[in-house]
């Protein structure tokens, strides 16, 4: 059957140390294995339960590098914290990565949550959603119109011009990395997609359908915003992701049940999913790639 939705994969964050050459090899393998998109987390460090502290590669430079070693897949941050960059600079980074990739970027944006990295790197943690609201206004105007002036409580830009412009007219699609009521009220009027993380909807098709119904109920009249979701796929049964155990409430989705799970999400209205493989290795990418190939038959 034709594949009912786009299927991406998230590359490692801090599950283990991945040497940079291996990281790029994983990106190449994901494209060769038939994935539609490749995603990276935008985080700076985590304190792990074993007492260690570990950080991933920086997201935007990583996306630029992935863009140079792939040709077909869409790429994006899952999702970029608007708190880590001045919003006009984040728009500039996105436009540059969009150009490097030939227009394959999806701009996933969120307000952030991990206070440890904010404190460590010197970013303000307070009023993150209010800051996000102003940042999204600036980023959206620059990516889509190329120019803006904005004077807010947290950010000020005066006759800011985004040049060179993104590849596609109107800019790359913007994805809201949240399903919370206030974030939806901010994002749904302007974004192209919204996303829910696997732990929030418990990795269950029925719960995703409920979340989507809640989002649809507050959708501005006349707007269509694509529904997307992250999916945890347990390949080796480790019970860990990002170095920490995940909640027992989360439903287990193994490779042998993945095809049916993806069909269920498509029937529930998902248009794009990001698979979080546990563990995320070359072997797990190849194994799940074979599942995707079966979906296309």
N, C-alpha and C positions, 0 to 999 in steps of 0.2 A: 504494500500500500504506500502511497506517497506520504512522506513524513509530514505530520500535521503541524509541527511547530519547529522553530529554530532551537538548536541545542548547543550550548556552550560548555566550557569547562573552566574552572578556576585553578590557576597555578598555585604552587605552594606559597604559604606565608611563613609561618614559623614552626610547622610540624617537624621540620628537620632542617639542618643547614644544607642548602643546595648550591654548589659551586656555580658561578655564572655560566660557564659553557654548558653545563647540564641543564640549566634553566632555559637557555635558548633551544637546546635539543628538545626539551619537553614541548615548547611552543611549536616547533617544526613538526613534531610527531602528532600533536593535536590536530594540526591542519591536515596532515597526511591521513589521519585516522577518520576524517570525515566530520569533525566538529564544525559548527557554523560560526562559533565565536570563542575568543579567549579572554579571560578576565583576570585582573590582579586586584588584591585588596590594597586599600590606601591606608596603611597603618605605619606607625613609627617604632613601637616596641610593645611587648607584652611581658608581664611577670607571670611565669608559668608555675604550676602547682608543685613542681619539683624544686622550686627555689631559685631557678635560673631566670635570667632576663634575656630575651632574644628579640631581634627586629628583622623585618623583611626588607627587601630592596625597595628603594623609593619608587612610587607608583608611576609617575609621569615619565621619568627617564626610562623606566622599564618598558612602558608601553611604546615609547619611541623605538627602542631596540627591537621589540617584538615586531613592530611594523616593518622593520627593514629585513627580517628573515622570514616573513610570511607574505602571501600574495592575495589570498582569497578571504580569510576569516575576518569577521568584525572583531574589534578589540575595544576594551573599556575598563575603567575602574569600577570595582564592586564594593563600595562606591567611594568617590572622592569626597573627603571632608572639606567643606568650604572654609572651615576654620584654619586650615593649615596654610593657606595662601591668601594674599589680598585677592579679592574676587576678579578684578580686571586682569591680574597676572595669571590667575587660573584660566580665564578665557583665552589669554594669549598662549598658554601652554596647550590647551585643548586644540586651538586652531592650528598650532604647529604640528602636533601629533596627527591631526586630521590630514594635513598636507602630506606628511611623511607616509601615511598609510594609504594615500590615494582616496580618501573619503570613507574609510572603514570604521571610524570612531563612533562609539556611543558614549555620551557624557553622563555617566552615573554620578549623582550628587546626593549628599546627605549632610546632616548636622554634626555627625560624630558622637561618640559615647564613652570612649575609654579615657577616663580622667588621668590615669597614670602618664600617658604619652603627652597630654596637654601640659601637665605640670613639668615633666622632664624637658620638653622642648620650648617652654615659655609661651604657650598660647593660652588666651583666656578661655576658661571653661564655662563661665556663667553666660546665661541668656543665649545659649547656642541656637535655639530655634529663631529667636528674633534676629540674631546675626545672619542666620541662614536666609531668612526672608529678604534681607537687604542684598546679600550676596547673590541670590538667585536672580533678583531683578537686574543687577548689573551684568551678570554672566549671560543671561538670556538675551538682553538687548544687544550686547556686543556680538555674540555668536550669530544672531539672526539679522541685525540691522547694521552692525559694524561701527556704531558710534553711539555714545551716550554721555549725558551729564547726570549725576545723581548725588544728592546731599542728604545723608541719613544720620542716624544716631551713631552708627559704628563705622560707616564707610563713606568716603567722599571721592568722587572722580569728576573732573572738569574737562569737558570736551575730549573724552577718551576715544581714540580711534583704533580699531582693531584692523591692522594691516600687516601682512596679507590676510585676506578673508579666508574662511573655511572653504573647502573644495566644493561642497554642494551648496547651491543657492538656498538660503534660509538656514544654513548651518547644519551641524550634525544633530541627530536626535538627542534629546535630553531625557534622562531617566531619573525619577524620584526614588531614592532608596529608603522609603518609609511607607507605612500604612497607618500612621497615627493620625488622629483627627486634625490636629492643627497643621501638621506637615502637609496633609492632603489639601486642606483649605488654601495653603500657600502654593502648592505645586500644581494641582490639577488644572487650574486655569491656563497654564502655559507649557507644561511638560508634554512629552510624546509617549512616555511609558511610566509605569510605576512598578515597584519591585517589593516583594516580601521575602525575608530571610527564612530559611527552612525551620529554624527553631521556633519562630513566631507562630507559624501555622502547623507546627508539630510534624512537618514532613508528610502530611496526610492530604489526599485529594479532597476529601469531604470538607476539611478545614480550609483548604485553599478556596474552595467554592464559596464557603461562608464569608471569608475575607473579601473575595471579589464582589459578592453581593453587597457587603457593607460599603465598599468603595463606589460601586455603581450607584448606590443610594444617595451619595453626596456629589456625584459627578455634575459639573456645571452643564446646564442645558445646551445641547447642540455640540458638545465636545465628545470626542472619542480618544481615549488614552489606553494604550495597550497594557495588558496585564502580564507581568513577568514574575518569575519566582526562582529562588535558589532551591536546589534539591540535594540533600545529603544521600550519597550512595556508598553503602558499606561494602567495600570490596574484600577487605581482609579481616573484618570483625575486630578491629582494635578498640573501638569505642572511644576514639580520640580524634579531635580535629583542632588545629591551632594549638596543639600541645596540651589541651585540657579535655577531660571527659565531658561528653554531652549528656543532656538531661534524659532520664529514663522515659519521659513522656514521648520523646521523639520516636516516630515510627521508623522501623528499619526497612530500607529499600536496598535489596541486593541486586546484582547484575541480572540474575535469572528472572526477576520480577520487574525489571526496569522498564521494559517495553510497554507492559500493561499500565504501569504507573504513569508513563509519559502520555500514553493515549488518554488516560483518565484526566490528566491535567489539561490536555488539549480540549477535551470535551467540556471541561469546566471553564474554558475561556482563556487559558494561557496561550500566549503567542511566542514566548521565548523563555527558556529555562537555562540556568547556570548550574551545572553539576559540580558538587563539591565532593571529590572522591576521597575516600578514607581507606587506605593511604593514597596519596597522590604521587604516583610513580609512573615510569614509562610502561611498566607491565599493566597497571590499572587503566591507563589511557588506551592502550591497545585492546585490552579486554572489553572495555565499554564501547570502543570504536566498532567492534564487531557487532555489538547490540544495535548500534545506530545503522550499520549496514543492513541488518535484517529488517529494520523499520522501513527501509526504502524499497523492499521487494514486494 
